[in-house]
Amino acid sequence: MQINGTTALITGGASGLGEATARRLHAAGANVVLVDLQQDKGEALAKKLGAKARFVKADVCSAEQVQAAVNEAVKAFGGLQFAILCAGIGAARRMLSKEGPMPLEQFQKVINVNLIGHFNAARLASEAIARTTPNADGERGVIVMTASVAGYEGQIGQCAYSASKGGIIGLTVPMARDLSGLGIRVMTIAPGLFDTPLLAALPEEAKQSLGRQAPFPSRLGHPDEYALLAQTIIENPMLNGEVIRLDGAIRMAPR
């Protein structure tokens, strides 16, 4: 699909992968609606991008708040063509440690935000996208979800995170099939180790050490490389129902 003149809703759009995607799609001519809980960052980015950007504070687990964001996209820009879902949280705890079993609430929180939040945003965005006039090829829009290589090779302490990302991987094909009759494509990107706020607290030396685990390029991924792939997915109509690893050929070790 052509990006210029379209509208994209981006969860987790105030920072990291979501911010990079918002900047790239905006530069290509799209209107962008940033959905995030980080109000200060989201409002600042929307202000910087200008008239073709909006920020909506929303929890992806809330049907009402995400619906409000979708409504804002339609109200402000006349419709919705793309949903790029980047919102997520991390967690590191063994299922059984000296402190006892992992608290069930911690596991549930990660599943709620990463997996249920993804589905919530996708289902509500798809309804708005389905009302879009199709292009000459019958295509109405694209949903891009964000998994992780941890969905394939979860490390020690990643039970909750890996389960949530594996769930997104499992959603990809059935969601693409569900929406195929409406001309809506669904794709998932599974990033490896990226320089995002999830790693922000690490010293630079530690980041470089992590990056060297990737065969090539032996570094952390740049958020704009994720954004570039999201743009390519939108523009290539044969990409549908697939998960693309974006990881420099890394395969995660147990720890």
DAJO-V625849 format. One record per residue. N is the residue number from 1. RES is the residue in three letters. SS is DSSP state (H for helix, E for strand, L for the rest). NEAR is the number of other C-alpha atoms within 8 Angstrom. Layout:
n=N res=RES ss=SS near=NEAR
n=N res=RES ss=SS near=NEAR
This chain:
n=1 res=MET ss=L near=8
n=2 res=GLN ss=L near=6
n=3 res=ILE ss=L near=11
n=4 res=ASN ss=L near=7
n=5 res=GLY ss=L near=7
n=6 res=THR ss=L near=12
n=7 res=THR ss=E near=14
n=8 res=ALA ss=E near=15
n=9 res=LEU ss=E near=15
n=10 res=ILE ss=E near=16
n=11 res=THR ss=E near=15
n=12 res=GLY ss=L near=17
n=13 res=GLY ss=L near=17
n=14 res=ALA ss=L near=13
n=15 res=SER ss=L near=12
n=16 res=GLY ss=H near=12
n=17 res=LEU ss=H near=14
n=18 res=GLY ss=H near=17
n=19 res=GLU ss=H near=11
n=20 res=ALA ss=H near=13
n=21 res=THR ss=H near=17
n=22 res=ALA ss=H near=13
n=23 res=ARG ss=H near=9
n=24 res=ARG ss=H near=12
n=25 res=LEU ss=H near=14
n=26 res=HIS ss=H near=12
n=27 res=ALA ss=H near=7
n=28 res=ALA ss=L near=8
n=29 res=GLY ss=L near=10
n=30 res=ALA ss=L near=14
n=31 res=ASN ss=E near=13
n=32 res=VAL ss=E near=15
n=33 res=VAL ss=E near=15
n=34 res=LEU ss=E near=17
n=35 res=VAL ss=E near=16
n=36 res=ASP ss=E near=16
n=37 res=LEU ss=L near=8
n=38 res=GLN ss=L near=8
n=39 res=GLN ss=H near=8
n=40 res=ASP ss=H near=6
n=41 res=LYS ss=H near=9
n=42 res=GLY ss=H near=17
n=43 res=GLU ss=H near=10
n=44 res=ALA ss=H near=8
n=45 res=LEU ss=H near=9
n=46 res=ALA ss=H near=12
n=47 res=LYS ss=H near=9
n=48 res=LYS ss=H near=6
n=49 res=LEU ss=H near=10
n=50 res=GLY ss=L near=7
n=51 res=ALA ss=L near=6
n=52 res=LYS ss=L near=9
n=53 res=ALA ss=E near=12
n=54 res=ARG ss=E near=11
n=55 res=PHE ss=E near=11
n=56 res=VAL ss=E near=11
n=57 res=LYS ss=E near=11
n=58 res=ALA ss=L near=11
n=59 res=ASP ss=L near=9
n=60 res=VAL ss=L near=14
n=61 res=CYS ss=L near=10
n=62 res=SER ss=L near=10
n=63 res=ALA ss=H near=8
n=64 res=GLU ss=H near=6
n=65 res=GLN ss=H near=11
n=66 res=VAL ss=H near=15
n=67 res=GLN ss=H near=9
n=68 res=ALA ss=H near=8
n=69 res=ALA ss=H near=12
n=70 res=VAL ss=H near=13
n=71 res=ASN ss=H near=8
n=72 res=GLU ss=H near=10
n=73 res=ALA ss=H near=17
n=74 res=VAL ss=H near=11
n=75 res=LYS ss=H near=8
n=76 res=ALA ss=H near=6
n=77 res=PHE ss=H near=9
n=78 res=GLY ss=L near=7
n=79 res=GLY ss=L near=12
n=80 res=LEU ss=L near=17
n=81 res=GLN ss=L near=13
n=82 res=PHE ss=E near=13
n=83 res=ALA ss=E near=13
n=84 res=ILE ss=E near=13
n=85 res=LEU ss=E near=15
n=86 res=CYS ss=L near=12
n=87 res=ALA ss=L near=14
n=88 res=GLY ss=L near=7
n=89 res=ILE ss=L near=8
n=90 res=GLY ss=L near=7
n=91 res=ALA ss=L near=9
n=92 res=ALA ss=L near=7
n=93 res=ARG ss=L near=9
n=94 res=ARG ss=L near=11
n=95 res=MET ss=L near=8
n=96 res=LEU ss=E near=8
n=97 res=SER ss=E near=8
n=98 res=LYS ss=L near=4
n=99 res=GLU ss=L near=5
n=100 res=GLY ss=E near=6
n=101 res=PRO ss=E near=8
n=102 res=MET ss=L near=11
n=103 res=PRO ss=L near=6
n=104 res=LEU ss=H near=6
n=105 res=GLU ss=H near=6
n=106 res=GLN ss=H near=9
n=107 res=PHE ss=H near=11
n=108 res=GLN ss=H near=9
n=109 res=LYS ss=H near=8
n=110 res=VAL ss=H near=15
n=111 res=ILE ss=H near=13
n=112 res=ASN ss=H near=10
n=113 res=VAL ss=H near=14
n=114 res=ASN ss=H near=14
n=115 res=LEU ss=H near=13
n=116 res=ILE ss=H near=10
n=117 res=GLY ss=H near=13
n=118 res=HIS ss=H near=14
n=119 res=PHE ss=H near=8
n=120 res=ASN ss=H near=13
n=121 res=ALA ss=H near=12
n=122 res=ALA ss=H near=11
n=123 res=ARG ss=H near=8
n=124 res=LEU ss=H near=11
n=125 res=ALA ss=H near=12
n=126 res=SER ss=H near=10
n=127 res=GLU ss=H near=8
n=128 res=ALA ss=H near=13
n=129 res=ILE ss=H near=14
n=130 res=ALA ss=H near=11
n=131 res=ARG ss=L near=7
n=132 res=THR ss=L near=11
n=133 res=THR ss=L near=5
n=134 res=PRO ss=L near=9
n=135 res=ASN ss=L near=7
n=136 res=ALA ss=L near=5
n=137 res=ASP ss=L near=5
n=138 res=GLY ss=L near=7
n=139 res=GLU ss=L near=11
n=140 res=ARG ss=L near=14
n=141 res=GLY ss=E near=14
n=142 res=VAL ss=E near=12
n=143 res=ILE ss=E near=14
n=144 res=VAL ss=E near=13
n=145 res=MET ss=E near=13
n=146 res=THR ss=E near=12
n=147 res=ALA ss=L near=13
n=148 res=SER ss=L near=14
n=149 res=VAL ss=H near=14
n=150 res=ALA ss=H near=14
n=151 res=GLY ss=H near=15
n=152 res=TYR ss=L near=8
n=153 res=GLU ss=L near=11
n=154 res=GLY ss=L near=13
n=155 res=GLN ss=L near=11
n=156 res=ILE ss=L near=9
n=157 res=GLY ss=L near=9
n=158 res=GLN ss=L near=13
n=159 res=CYS ss=H near=13
n=160 res=ALA ss=H near=12
n=161 res=TYR ss=H near=16
n=162 res=SER ss=H near=14
n=163 res=ALA ss=H near=10
n=164 res=SER ss=H near=13
n=165 res=LYS ss=H near=15
n=166 res=GLY ss=H near=13
n=167 res=GLY ss=H near=10
n=168 res=ILE ss=H near=14
n=169 res=ILE ss=H near=11
n=170 res=GLY ss=H near=8
n=171 res=LEU ss=H near=8
n=172 res=THR ss=H near=14
n=173 res=VAL ss=H near=10
n=174 res=PRO ss=H near=9
n=175 res=MET ss=H near=10
n=176 res=ALA ss=H near=14
n=177 res=ARG ss=H near=9
n=178 res=ASP ss=H near=7
n=179 res=LEU ss=H near=11
n=180 res=SER ss=H near=9
n=181 res=GLY ss=H near=7
n=182 res=LEU ss=H near=8
n=183 res=GLY ss=L near=12
n=184 res=ILE ss=E near=16
n=185 res=ARG ss=E near=13
n=186 res=VAL ss=E near=16
n=187 res=MET ss=E near=16
n=188 res=THR ss=E near=15
n=189 res=ILE ss=E near=15
n=190 res=ALA ss=E near=13
n=191 res=PRO ss=E near=13
n=192 res=GLY ss=L near=13
n=193 res=LEU ss=L near=9
n=194 res=PHE ss=E near=10
n=195 res=ASP ss=L near=13
n=196 res=THR ss=L near=10
n=197 res=PRO ss=H near=8
n=198 res=LEU ss=H near=8
n=199 res=LEU ss=H near=9
n=200 res=ALA ss=L near=7
n=201 res=ALA ss=L near=6
n=202 res=LEU ss=L near=7
n=203 res=PRO ss=L near=6
n=204 res=GLU ss=H near=6
n=205 res=GLU ss=H near=6
n=206 res=ALA ss=H near=8
n=207 res=LYS ss=H near=12
n=208 res=GLN ss=H near=10
n=209 res=SER ss=H near=8
n=210 res=LEU ss=H near=11
n=211 res=GLY ss=H near=12
n=212 res=ARG ss=L near=10
n=213 res=GLN ss=L near=9
n=214 res=ALA ss=L near=14
n=215 res=PRO ss=L near=9
n=216 res=PHE ss=L near=7
n=217 res=PRO ss=L near=6
n=218 res=SER ss=L near=10
n=219 res=ARG ss=L near=11
n=220 res=LEU ss=L near=12
n=221 res=GLY ss=E near=11
n=222 res=HIS ss=L near=8
n=223 res=PRO ss=H near=13
n=224 res=ASP ss=H near=10
n=225 res=GLU ss=H near=8
n=226 res=TYR ss=H near=14
n=227 res=ALA ss=H near=14
n=228 res=LEU ss=H near=10
n=229 res=LEU ss=H near=8
n=230 res=ALA ss=H near=12
n=231 res=GLN ss=H near=11
n=232 res=THR ss=H near=8
n=233 res=ILE ss=H near=10
n=234 res=ILE ss=H near=11
n=235 res=GLU ss=H near=9
n=236 res=ASN ss=L near=8
n=237 res=PRO ss=L near=8
n=238 res=MET ss=L near=4
n=239 res=LEU ss=L near=9
n=240 res=ASN ss=L near=9
n=241 res=GLY ss=L near=14
n=242 res=GLU ss=L near=10
n=243 res=VAL ss=E near=10
n=244 res=ILE ss=E near=7
n=245 res=ARG ss=E near=10
n=246 res=LEU ss=E near=10
n=247 res=ASP ss=L near=12
n=248 res=GLY ss=L near=10
n=249 res=ALA ss=L near=8
n=250 res=ILE ss=L near=9
n=251 res=ARG ss=L near=7
n=252 res=MET ss=L near=10
n=253 res=ALA ss=L near=6
n=254 res=PRO ss=L near=7
n=255 res=ARG ss=L near=5
